Amino acid sequence: MKPLFASSRAILALGVSFACAAASATEGGGLGVYPDGLENFMAGALPPPGLYGMAYAGRAGYDTVRDGGGNRVPVPNFKVEAGVLAPRLIWVTGRTVLGGQLALHAVAPLLDVDFRAGAGRWKSSGLGDITLGAALGYHASPSLHYLFALDVYAPTGRYDRADPSSLGKNIWTLQPVAALTYAQPRGLNGDVKLMVDINRRNGDTDTRSGQALHADYALGWGFGNGWVAGLGGHVFRQVADDSGPLAAGRARAHGIGPTLKYDSGRGWFLTVKYEREHGVRNRPQGRQFYLKAVMPL
């Protein structure tokens, strides 16, 4: 495996991109198309048939790069700040397939990326890589729900191999998903969203990022008045090597922090999560803050 940041070219490859619905390591030791820790409570529960609007908003910051041993890599003046506003449209069709509710969704992330390293600074704003997907949702009981989905990330964001603030990754990514929700108005609440990233090759760099397994999670306690409080975060493991000129070592990370949910009881709810990353290998280390809002249309 090629060492992370073996050259200045690898440092410039550290772009940060965002979309909704795998956090993966990518060529040069960067981040993947899915923002780590984005999902929160109710990740595995489909609502009744109908059209729903969802919006993710937040900001992520990275100021440290870690090598394969977890040691800090001396990248002068390294700092990345990335904001995201990602509207998501979900259509729960009312059709049943294999015993589950069929749902379709689309996400169009709007990004603002500010990347600094050494004496250089790169800034980009605009549309990132769009996500399209389909899901089958199941309701095992009034409290227990789960779903299976397949998301496709399309390379719609502007990409320039010489610009580490690029809004897209210039690759197609397939992402199988399984999610589970246990929700009670009063008592234990828990969610986990499991994802697998299957990345295609970047034609401009002839590099293919290795497959990755990752999960977002939340665990909390419901107080019976619409509020749930607890801890949430993400876990990431790259399970296959990169290939190509910008290949990096296998990456891993986990994040944890406080999370809140408020359910209005009238069909809309909000979640908020803040987390800091630990145990990072072969990728940038930072923090994330995300808000999710869901409402019927």
C-alpha positions as CSV (number, residue, x, y, z in Angstrom):
1,M,0.0,0.0,0.0
2,K,1.2,3.5,-0.8
3,P,1.9,5.7,2.3
4,L,-0.5,8.5,2.9
5,F,0.7,11.9,1.8
6,A,3.8,10.6,0.1
7,S,3.9,13.7,-2.1
8,S,2.4,17.2,-2.3
9,R,0.2,15.8,-5.0
10,A,-1.5,13.6,-2.4
11,I,-1.9,16.5,-0.1
12,L,-3.8,18.4,-2.8
13,A,-6.1,15.4,-3.3
14,L,-7.7,16.0,0.2
15,G,-11.0,17.4,-1.1
16,V,-14.1,17.1,1.1
17,S,-17.4,16.3,-0.6
18,F,-20.9,15.8,0.8
19,A,-24.2,14.1,-0.1
20,C,-27.1,12.3,1.7
21,A,-28.0,8.7,2.3
22,A,-21.0,6.0,3.0
23,A,-18.3,7.8,4.5
24,S,-15.3,6.4,2.7
25,A,-11.7,7.0,2.3
26,T,-10.8,8.0,-1.2
27,E,-7.8,8.6,-3.4
28,G,-5.0,10.5,-1.7
29,G,-6.5,9.9,1.8
30,G,-9.5,12.2,1.4
31,L,-13.1,11.8,2.4
32,G,-16.0,10.1,0.5
33,V,-19.3,11.2,-1.0
34,Y,-21.3,10.6,2.2
35,P,-20.8,12.9,5.2
36,D,-19.8,10.9,8.3
37,G,-22.5,10.9,11.0
38,L,-25.2,12.6,8.9
39,E,-28.1,10.3,10.0
40,N,-29.7,10.3,13.4
41,F,-32.9,9.1,15.0
42,M,-35.6,7.5,12.8
43,A,-33.1,6.5,10.1
44,G,-34.7,3.1,9.6
45,A,-38.4,4.0,9.8
46,L,-40.4,4.8,6.7
47,P,-43.5,7.0,7.2
48,P,-47.0,6.2,5.8
49,P,-47.5,6.6,2.0
50,G,-47.2,10.1,0.8
51,L,-44.7,12.8,-0.3
52,Y,-42.2,14.1,2.3
53,G,-39.6,16.8,2.4
54,M,-36.4,16.5,4.3
55,A,-33.5,18.8,4.7
56,Y,-30.0,18.3,6.2
57,A,-27.9,21.2,7.2
58,G,-24.6,21.5,9.0
59,R,-20.9,22.1,9.0
60,A,-17.8,19.9,9.2
61,G,-14.3,21.0,10.0
62,Y,-11.0,19.2,9.7
63,D,-7.7,20.5,11.1
64,T,-5.5,17.4,11.5
65,V,-4.3,14.6,9.2
66,R,-3.5,11.2,10.6
67,D,-1.3,8.5,9.1
68,G,-1.7,4.7,9.3
69,G,-0.3,4.7,12.8
70,G,-2.6,7.5,14.0
71,N,0.2,10.0,14.1
72,R,-0.3,13.5,13.1
73,V,1.0,14.3,9.6
74,P,2.7,17.8,9.5
75,V,0.7,19.6,6.8
76,P,1.3,23.3,7.4
77,N,-1.8,25.5,7.9
78,F,-4.1,22.6,7.1
79,K,-7.8,23.5,7.6
80,V,-11.0,22.4,5.8
81,E,-14.4,24.0,6.6
82,A,-17.4,22.5,4.7
83,G,-21.0,23.6,4.9
84,V,-23.9,21.6,3.5
85,L,-27.6,22.3,2.8
86,A,-29.1,19.2,1.3
87,P,-32.8,19.0,0.4
88,R,-34.2,15.5,0.1
89,L,-37.5,14.4,-1.5
90,I,-39.0,11.1,-0.4
91,W,-42.0,9.4,-2.0
92,V,-43.5,6.5,-0.1
93,T,-45.5,5.0,-2.9
94,G,-48.1,2.8,-1.2
95,R,-46.9,-0.1,-3.2
96,T,-45.7,-3.3,-1.5
97,V,-42.7,-5.2,-2.9
98,L,-41.4,-8.3,-1.1
99,G,-43.6,-7.5,1.8
100,G,-42.1,-4.0,2.3
101,Q,-43.2,-0.4,1.5
102,L,-41.6,0.9,-1.7
103,A,-40.0,4.3,-1.4
104,L,-38.0,6.4,-3.8
105,H,-35.8,9.4,-2.9
106,A,-33.5,12.0,-4.3
107,V,-30.9,14.3,-2.7
108,A,-29.3,17.5,-4.2
109,P,-26.6,18.8,-1.9
110,L,-25.5,22.4,-1.9
111,L,-22.0,22.8,-0.7
112,D,-19.6,25.5,0.5
113,V,-16.0,24.3,0.8
114,D,-13.0,26.3,2.1
115,F,-9.7,24.3,1.9
116,R,-6.3,25.6,3.1
117,A,-2.9,23.9,3.1
118,G,0.5,25.5,3.1
119,A,0.3,28.9,1.4
120,G,-2.6,27.8,-0.8
121,R,-6.3,28.4,-0.4
122,W,-9.2,27.0,-2.5
123,K,-12.9,27.8,-2.2
124,S,-15.9,26.3,-4.0
125,S,-19.7,26.6,-3.7
126,G,-22.5,25.0,-5.6
127,L,-24.2,21.7,-6.4
128,G,-22.4,18.5,-5.2
129,D,-22.9,14.9,-6.3
130,I,-26.7,14.0,-6.5
131,T,-28.0,10.9,-4.8
132,L,-30.9,8.7,-6.2
133,G,-32.2,5.7,-4.4
134,A,-35.0,3.2,-3.7
135,A,-35.9,1.5,-0.4
136,L,-38.2,-1.2,1.1
137,G,-39.4,-0.5,4.6
138,Y,-40.8,-2.9,7.2
139,H,-42.7,-2.4,10.5
140,A,-42.1,-5.3,12.8
141,S,-44.0,-3.7,15.6
142,P,-45.2,-0.1,16.6
143,S,-41.7,0.5,18.0
144,L,-39.4,-1.5,15.7
145,H,-38.8,-0.6,12.1
146,Y,-36.2,-1.5,9.5
147,L,-35.4,-1.0,5.8
148,F,-33.2,-2.0,3.0
149,A,-32.1,0.4,0.2
150,L,-29.8,1.0,-2.7
151,D,-28.4,4.5,-3.3
152,V,-26.5,5.7,-6.3
153,Y,-24.2,8.7,-6.2
154,A,-23.9,10.4,-9.6
155,P,-20.8,12.6,-10.4
156,T,-22.8,15.9,-10.9
157,G,-20.6,18.2,-8.8
158,R,-17.9,20.3,-10.4
159,Y,-14.6,18.5,-10.3
160,D,-11.0,19.6,-11.0
161,R,-8.2,17.2,-10.0
162,A,-6.0,20.3,-9.2
163,D,-8.6,21.8,-6.9
164,P,-8.9,20.1,-3.5
165,S,-12.1,22.1,-2.8
166,S,-13.9,20.4,-5.7
167,L,-17.6,19.8,-5.1
168,G,-17.8,16.4,-6.7
169,K,-15.7,13.2,-6.6
170,N,-15.9,12.5,-10.4
171,I,-16.9,8.9,-9.7
172,W,-20.1,6.8,-9.6
173,T,-20.7,5.1,-6.2
174,L,-23.2,2.3,-5.4
175,Q,-24.2,2.1,-1.7
176,P,-26.3,-0.8,-0.3
177,V,-28.0,0.3,2.9
178,A,-29.7,-1.5,5.9
179,A,-31.2,0.6,8.7
180,L,-32.9,-0.2,12.0
181,T,-35.0,2.0,14.3
182,Y,-36.4,1.4,17.7
183,A,-38.5,4.3,18.9
184,Q,-40.7,4.9,21.9
185,P,-42.2,8.1,23.2
186,R,-41.0,7.3,26.7
187,G,-38.0,4.9,27.1
188,L,-35.2,3.6,25.0
189,N,-34.6,4.8,21.5
190,G,-31.9,3.5,19.1
191,D,-31.0,3.7,15.5
192,V,-28.3,2.3,13.2
193,K,-27.7,2.8,9.5
194,L,-25.2,0.4,7.9
195,M,-23.7,1.2,4.5
196,V,-21.3,-0.3,2.0
197,D,-19.4,1.9,-0.5
198,I,-18.7,0.4,-3.9
199,N,-16.7,3.0,-5.8
200,R,-16.0,3.2,-9.5
201,R,-12.7,4.5,-11.0
202,N,-12.0,8.2,-11.3
203,G,-11.2,8.5,-15.0
204,D,-9.2,11.7,-14.6
205,T,-6.8,10.2,-12.0
206,D,-7.0,6.5,-12.9
207,T,-7.6,5.8,-9.2
208,R,-10.2,3.7,-7.6
209,S,-11.0,4.1,-3.9
210,G,-11.4,0.9,-1.9
211,Q,-14.7,-0.5,-0.6
212,A,-15.7,0.7,2.8
213,L,-18.1,-0.4,5.6
214,H,-19.6,2.3,7.8
215,A,-22.5,3.1,10.1
216,D,-24.2,6.1,11.6
217,Y,-25.9,5.5,15.0
218,A,-27.9,7.2,17.7
219,L,-28.9,5.9,21.2
220,G,-31.1,7.9,23.5
221,W,-34.0,8.1,26.0
222,G,-37.5,9.4,25.3
223,F,-39.1,11.6,27.9
224,G,-42.7,11.3,26.8
225,N,-43.0,14.9,25.7
226,G,-41.5,14.7,22.2
227,W,-37.9,15.0,23.3
228,V,-35.2,12.3,23.0
229,A,-31.7,12.9,24.2
230,G,-28.6,10.7,24.0
231,L,-25.4,10.0,22.1
232,G,-24.8,9.6,18.4
233,G,-21.9,9.2,16.0
234,H,-20.4,7.1,13.2
235,V,-18.0,4.2,12.7
236,F,-15.9,3.8,9.5
237,R,-13.7,1.0,8.2
238,Q,-12.1,0.7,4.8
239,V,-12.0,-3.0,3.9
240,A,-10.3,-3.0,0.5
241,D,-7.2,-1.3,-0.8
242,D,-7.3,1.7,-3.2
243,S,-5.7,1.1,-6.7
244,G,-4.0,3.6,-9.0
245,P,-1.6,6.5,-8.7
246,L,-3.3,8.3,-5.8
247,A,-3.9,5.1,-3.7
248,A,-3.7,5.6,0.0
249,G,-3.6,3.3,3.1
250,R,-6.8,1.9,4.4
251,A,-8.7,4.4,6.5
252,R,-10.7,4.2,9.7
253,A,-12.4,6.5,12.1
254,H,-15.2,6.8,14.7
255,G,-17.1,9.8,16.0
256,I,-19.3,10.4,19.0
257,G,-21.1,13.2,20.7
258,P,-24.5,14.5,22.0
259,T,-27.7,14.2,20.0
260,L,-31.3,15.5,20.4
261,K,-34.6,14.8,18.7
262,Y,-37.9,16.7,19.0
263,D,-41.1,15.2,17.6
264,S,-43.9,17.7,17.3
265,G,-46.6,15.0,17.2
266,R,-48.0,16.7,14.1
267,G,-46.0,14.8,11.5
268,W,-42.8,16.8,11.6
269,F,-39.6,16.3,13.7
270,L,-36.1,17.7,14.1
271,T,-32.8,16.1,15.1
272,V,-29.5,17.7,16.0
273,K,-26.1,16.0,16.4
274,Y,-22.6,17.2,17.2
275,E,-19.6,14.8,17.2
276,R,-15.9,14.7,17.3
277,E,-13.7,12.1,15.6
278,H,-11.3,9.7,17.4
279,G,-9.1,6.7,16.3
280,V,-8.6,8.2,12.9
281,R,-6.2,6.5,10.5
282,N,-5.1,7.5,6.9
283,R,-7.5,10.5,6.6
284,P,-8.3,13.9,8.1
285,Q,-9.7,14.2,11.6
286,G,-12.3,16.7,12.6
287,R,-15.8,17.4,14.0
288,Q,-19.3,17.6,12.5
289,F,-22.6,19.3,13.4
290,Y,-25.8,18.3,11.6
291,L,-29.4,19.2,11.8
292,K,-32.2,17.1,10.1
293,A,-35.8,18.3,9.5
294,V,-38.6,16.1,8.2
295,M,-42.1,17.1,7.3
296,P,-45.0,15.9,5.1
297,L,-45.8,17.8,1.9
